[in-house]
């Protein structure tokens, strides 16, 4: 982890979440360009199983294609068909994550 300055409480919370025995949902929000993504990437660098960044102002179709590309990259560049719906996209993500999550707790990270 890189040196994170002035985020003692946040780092402590993230450490607590990753060591918890429960599944956790964390929403991080705030002004642009204050280090939210940097904080998450550094705190969870070893646990990141999937990261996806939406494209601002992109169409529904392009967002699904972008999701499919991100999942393809993390799964070893397997050619994946673009899902027609977000339900299909999340089903594909579930199939990818299921064997990984049986071994250890992981993080799925999405930025908008």
Long-range contacts (C-beta under 8 A, 24 or more apart in sequence): 1-42, 1-43, 1-45, 2-38, 2-42, 4-35, 4-38, 4-39, 4-42, 4-43, 7-35, 7-39, 10-39, 10-43, 11-39, 11-43, 14-39, 14-40, 14-43, 14-44, 15-43, 18-43, 18-44, 18-47, 18-105, 18-107, 37-111, 40-107, 40-109, 41-109, 44-107, 44-109, 47-104, 47-105, 47-106, 47-107, 48-106, 48-107, 48-109, 49-74, 49-97, 49-100, 49-101, 49-106, 49-107, 49-108, 50-74, 50-93, 50-96, 50-97, 50-106, 50-108, 50-109, 51-108, 51-109, 51-110, 51-111, 52-109, 52-110, 52-111, 53-110, 53-111, 53-112, 54-110, 54-111, 54-112, 56-112, 64-89, 68-92, 71-96
